[in-house]
Amino acid sequence: MEASRKLQDVIAVASALDGMLRAPDLREVRRMFSQWIKALLLRRATTSMIEEIGTIKNVFEEMEMLTQHKETWFDDAIEKGFLQGRETGLKEGLEQGLEQGLEKGLEQGREEALVSVARNMLKRGMSVEDIVETTGLQPQVIQSLMH
């Protein structure tokens, strides 16, 4: 039941348990299973169904009500979970993208500033070796600025 993705699977197992737990000496076991199934339904139900599930006293006696809602309960909950997951993923993806974009932009800005400094150093007649040592730029980059 815990692994069931559809309410109809939970109902099928509950129906089987209902048949097995009819003996008078299993009354307490039957009551405990009913409570456990109700808790399972509450964990998986949509907000709109929680109140209705809360009114269930004995799951085995109210199987008809469960059957009437089998089409919507878990499907709605799965859809809600999907939407929440997608929203969280989008938010995390956006944050990661912004962070990476910022890092790339800062790196490009730093590179452009170093190239600008190298141009000024060339205009003052400094050697390529001195400019490489000062800026950390590759000699080929500095030489390309000379043309």
Secondary structure as GFF3:
##gff-version 3
##sequence-region A 1 147
A	DSSP	alpha_helix	7	20	.	.	.	ID=ss1
A	DSSP	three_ten_helix	24	26	.	.	.	ID=ss2
A	DSSP	alpha_helix	27	44	.	.	.	ID=ss3
A	DSSP	alpha_helix	47	54	.	.	.	ID=ss4
A	DSSP	three_ten_helix	59	62	.	.	.	ID=ss5
A	DSSP	alpha_helix	63	68	.	.	.	ID=ss6
A	DSSP	alpha_helix	73	123	.	.	.	ID=ss7
A	DSSP	alpha_helix	128	135	.	.	.	ID=ss8
A	DSSP	alpha_helix	139	145	.	.	.	ID=ss9
###
